Amino acid sequence: MQEPFIKKYGAEFRSLILRALGIAFVAYGLIILLTISIPHLPLANKRTFYGLLRAQMALDISYELNASKREMVLFLGSSVVERGVSELSMDSVFSKNNVPFTTMNAGTGGFSAEANLPMFRAMLDQGLKPAFVVYGVSIQEFNGLSTVHAFFETKDTASVKLKPKTLWNILRYGPTALAPLLAADHLHQYLFAANNAFRDVPNLNLFDRMMFGENHPPLDSDYRFNPVYYQDLREIVRLCQQRGIRVAVYNAPLKQRPPEDQDIPYRHRAESYQAILSLAEELNIPAWNFDRKGFFDKNEFQDNYHLTPIGARKVSRMLADSIIDWQRGIISKDPVTSLEQ
């Protein structure tokens, strides 16, 4: 009579099960350890990991500022904000002018108003209340045909709300949160955000470029103003005003280009800024335009859209001066005619 299968291989099965349980125990132990030890790691969907990371950093800093009686200047926008605002440079200007402000750059590559709106709502729901919100706009902000926009694919705040770091949530969402760190591109983004390294390296060497990468956005072949994107930005402004948060918008600079290097969106610079100016006039908020002739040299741009760290520090000091003037009661709105034509 043939020996029963289970009896014959029972020892191997028990060994296999024990090994699987051991691997699971070690894996979840590492997940718990890493999630708790990395201060800004959000428990969130990995596709929006970087944006949620910036939001979590803003929330963490806001709790510290409440204790020190300092106020936050929160920057929102796409990569022109992420790579174009130096927190250290701005804070140094605030310090020299004895202004109790601390800068938080929550800009995220690809995050225009349609992605920033649910993200900002989630931050507000978590208790964030900055003294100022400054929204940076690029040429692609309202372009319905842009290839560089990122989407949450929902405007339901509940679906993007950050999860508190309880043991249960770590067990449930920890693997999802840690998954991006296993990919080289996301790991470099996390290091970039956590250390604020990129915008504080004055001259990138070969090693820096390998670490931080280079950004070469595609040249979009068409431009179409999307009123939905405009309304998303308007809603961000409305949320700020409703909660007593002072809000301003600024137009990020573009590299001067010869006609043969100008993609179609570049030729709609005035139209894009006119929409910003109309919003500012309607809601009576400042609108600062840094896309002006003589403000920046070509060598202060990393590419057509993004400033080098040197250029980022330069525009950051200009922004800090504008914020100080605003805090003193000056609400300036730079006209469309200031654009380089």
Secondary structure, 3 states (H helix, E strand, C coil): CCCCHHHHHHHHHHHHHHHHHHHHHHHHHHHHHHHHHCCCCCECCHHHHHHHHHHHHHHHHHHHHHHHCCEEEEEEECHHHHCCCCHHHHHHHHHHCCCCEEEEECCCCCCCHHHHHHHHHHHHHCCCCCCEEEEEECCCCCECCCCCCCCCCCCCHHHCCCECCCHHHHHHHHHHHHHHHHCHHHHHHHHHHHHCCHHHCCCCCHHHHHHHCCCCCCCCCCCCECHHHHHHHHHHHHHHHHCCCEEEEEECCCCCCCHHHCCCHHHHHHHHHHHHHHHHHHHCCCEEECCECCCCCHHHECCCCCECHHHHHHHHHHHHHHHHHHHCCCCCECCHHHECC
